Amino acid sequence: MNIDSEVLVIGAGISGLATAFRLARRGIGVAVIDAAPRPGGVIGSERRDGVLYERGPNSTLDTGPFINEMLGELGILGERIDASAISSRRFIVRGGRLIALPTSPPAFLGTPLFSLGAKLRLVREPFIARAPANSEESVAQFVVRRLGREFLDYAIEPFVAGVYAGDAARLSLPAAFPRLNALEQRYGSLIKGQVLGARERAKRAERSRNVAASFSFREGMQTLTDALARAVGRVETERRATGVRRLSDGAIAVTVEHAGATTARRARAVVLAVPADRAAELVREFAADAARALDAIPYAAVASVASAYRRSDVEHPLDGFGVLVPKVEKRRILGSLFSSSMFDGRAPRDTVLLTTFVGGDRDPHLPSRPAEEVAAIAREELGALLGARGAPLFCAVTHWPRAIPQYVLGHLDRIRRAEQAQAALPGLFLCASYRGGISVGDCMRSGCQTADVVADFLGARSRDRD
Ligand SMILES: Cc1cc2nc3c(=O)[nH]c(=O)nc-3n(C[C@H](O)[C@H](O)[C@H](O)COP(=O)(O)OP(=O)(O)OC[C@H]3O[C@@H](n4cnc5c(N)ncnc54)[C@H](O)[C@@H]3O)c2cc1C
């Protein structure tokens, strides 16, 4: 069989690059193509006037040893920087004021973030019966049932908007927060589960997401995807896959458009590391129902606004990770990261960098408004919440019309149907943020797992041929 590479990965975001890197480490010939002019997908770090800002993710969580292992293999462990100690403080807006989220039981008892009624409601949590196994609740239903409405409004809903830019009433608990679901199923209570689960994680050398360190790199998140692309070697940009089909000898042909020409690339295995709607286009011909399921995965639109201010023009000390804005506060931003407080070296001494997110499920049309309008909203809100005065030194708006896949009710069933595309075309694999978690760390983990499955498939194929 005449093949161009053992494996062809379509999509050079973190999912595709992590898959390709792991395959290459296992000695498997792999090439990556991407439609965009540079690898990295939504990860992109920029420098302007001495300020380092991110267009996409600002940091990710160190949830397991596999992360440092990969950074070590890439030779960029020394570039990793962890969020400053002050970043353990996170603010929530209540009544237009920033209030620090309590991180200890005494702080919880004293915080003005929750009413006395909401605090007392928490005492009942260990006695609330678990939901029937295999039931699917929304995140909001689950939280209201176990912890009460106020806890949803002022803790979980803003957190969900901060992570998914999503709506807690639409997101599926087992799909979006499988660990919370498992905690209830296993221990019958979140509070009991937190205590007992911590012991088990310690044994596995894993960290809970609420204590795992947030990290980035000295030169920003793009350090990671640039290093992966360099290590993989064969990453070709401005090449759009437009079709995938099985050849009579069992290989897979991918139609690729590049500079106005169309060519075919043959591989023994193909990984689709592209967003769900793109994957749908590529599998529709041989797996129509899988394509319908992929098309049905909604994405939230987000605009990220990086604003640099003179330190003296912002009243708030910015002594934390950032601020999340609950929906019930009826403001126009989802939240803002205090990027220059999180990581050293993001801005000159007399300058601060704020990264503000607008849109999401709360305001889906806002991110497509002109950049000046989005910038003006961010400026107004930062003025009201943080006391940011006057015009920022600069403001960079990035529109993400399809930023983050939403694991809404029915998501796990949609994924099962989407996976039928893999059965319909042996040698085809799906790996992207609509499956296995949306964070950068989750995508790294999914990429490694996919690479192992692909390697097993190739191993079995070559044994069959022998
Ligand atoms: C604004 C924003 C902020 C975020 N903040 C955080 C954060 O703080 N922490 C965190 O952990 N996560 C964050 N995330 C989530 C995380 O960054 C993403 O889930 C993850 O990077 C997605 O990676 P991916 O490789 O699956 O997809 P993508 O990055 O979307 O990559 C897919 C690639 O496929 C390519 N492609 C598409 N179609 C084709 C085709 N037909 N042929 C060839 N190539 C194609 C695209 O050009 C793209 O490069 C954020 C995301 C966004 C958008």
The ligand as a MOL file (V3000), in Angstrom:
LIG
                    3D

  0  0  0     0  0            999 V3000
M  V30 BEGIN CTAB
M  V30 COUNTS 53 58 0 0 0
M  V30 BEGIN ATOM
M  V30 1 C -11.5300 32.2150 24.5440 0
M  V30 2 C -11.1900 30.8910 25.1540 0
M  V30 3 C -10.6860 30.8380 26.4520 0
M  V30 4 C -10.3610 29.6100 27.0260 0
M  V30 5 N -9.8150 29.6050 28.2730 0
M  V30 6 C -9.3350 28.4300 28.7720 0
M  V30 7 C -8.5520 28.4210 29.9700 0
M  V30 8 O -8.3070 29.4760 30.5820 0
M  V30 9 N -8.0660 27.2300 30.4060 0
M  V30 10 C -8.2740 26.0660 29.7350 0
M  V30 11 O -7.7840 25.0090 30.1680 0
M  V30 12 N -9.0080 26.0490 28.5910 0
M  V30 13 C -9.5290 27.1890 28.0940 0
M  V30 14 N -10.2220 27.1950 26.9140 0
M  V30 15 C -10.5520 25.9020 26.2820 0
M  V30 16 C -9.3870 25.2970 25.4980 0
M  V30 17 O -8.5070 26.3050 25.0820 0
M  V30 18 C -9.9150 24.5660 24.2540 0
M  V30 19 O -10.9570 23.6680 24.6110 0
M  V30 20 C -8.8210 23.7570 23.5500 0
M  V30 21 O -7.6920 24.5680 23.3140 0
M  V30 22 C -9.4000 23.2000 22.2540 0
M  V30 23 O -8.3890 22.5090 21.5500 0
M  V30 24 P -8.7390 21.5950 20.2890 0
M  V30 25 O -7.4520 21.1560 19.7180 0
M  V30 26 O -9.7200 20.5500 20.6610 0
M  V30 27 O -9.5210 22.5620 19.2710 0
M  V30 28 P -9.0150 23.8450 18.4670 0
M  V30 29 O -8.0450 24.6330 19.2430 0
M  V30 30 O -10.2790 24.5110 18.0060 0
M  V30 31 O -8.2450 23.2550 17.2040 0
M  V30 32 C -8.8960 22.6980 16.0990 0
M  V30 33 C -8.0300 22.9270 14.8670 0
M  V30 34 O -8.6490 22.2900 13.7480 0
M  V30 35 C -8.4020 23.0830 12.5980 0
M  V30 36 N -9.3810 22.7070 11.5750 0
M  V30 37 C -10.7350 22.8440 11.6080 0
M  V30 38 N -11.2800 22.3170 10.4820 0
M  V30 39 C -10.2580 21.8280 9.7360 0
M  V30 40 C -10.1890 21.1530 8.4950 0
M  V30 41 N -11.2940 20.8610 7.7800 0
M  V30 42 N -8.9750 20.7910 8.0050 0
M  V30 43 C -7.8310 21.0650 8.7090 0
M  V30 44 N -7.8550 21.7070 9.9030 0
M  V30 45 C -9.0490 22.0750 10.4270 0
M  V30 46 C -8.5560 24.5090 13.1070 0
M  V30 47 O -7.8920 25.4270 12.2330 0
M  V30 48 C -7.9070 24.4110 14.4860 0
M  V30 49 O -6.5380 24.7680 14.4460 0
M  V30 50 C -10.5680 28.4040 26.2990 0
M  V30 51 C -11.0840 28.4610 24.9920 0
M  V30 52 C -11.3860 29.6900 24.4230 0
M  V30 53 C -11.8910 29.7340 23.0050 0
M  V30 END ATOM
M  V30 BEGIN BOND
M  V30 1 1 1 2
M  V30 2 1 2 3
M  V30 3 2 2 52
M  V30 4 2 3 4
M  V30 5 1 4 5
M  V30 6 1 4 50
M  V30 7 2 5 6
M  V30 8 1 6 7
M  V30 9 1 6 13
M  V30 10 2 7 8
M  V30 11 1 7 9
M  V30 12 1 9 10
M  V30 13 2 10 11
M  V30 14 1 10 12
M  V30 15 2 12 13
M  V30 16 1 13 14
M  V30 17 1 14 15
M  V30 18 1 14 50
M  V30 19 1 15 16
M  V30 20 1 16 17
M  V30 21 1 16 18
M  V30 22 1 18 19
M  V30 23 1 18 20
M  V30 24 1 20 21
M  V30 25 1 20 22
M  V30 26 1 22 23
M  V30 27 1 23 24
M  V30 28 2 24 25
M  V30 29 1 24 26
M  V30 30 1 24 27
M  V30 31 1 27 28
M  V30 32 2 28 29
M  V30 33 1 28 30
M  V30 34 1 28 31
M  V30 35 1 31 32
M  V30 36 1 32 33
M  V30 37 1 33 34
M  V30 38 1 33 48
M  V30 39 1 34 35
M  V30 40 1 35 36
M  V30 41 1 35 46
M  V30 42 1 36 37
M  V30 43 1 36 45
M  V30 44 2 37 38
M  V30 45 1 38 39
M  V30 46 1 39 40
M  V30 47 2 39 45
M  V30 48 1 40 41
M  V30 49 2 40 42
M  V30 50 1 42 43
M  V30 51 2 43 44
M  V30 52 1 44 45
M  V30 53 1 46 47
M  V30 54 1 46 48
M  V30 55 1 48 49
M  V30 56 2 50 51
M  V30 57 1 51 52
M  V30 58 1 52 53
M  V30 END BOND
M  V30 END CTAB
M  END
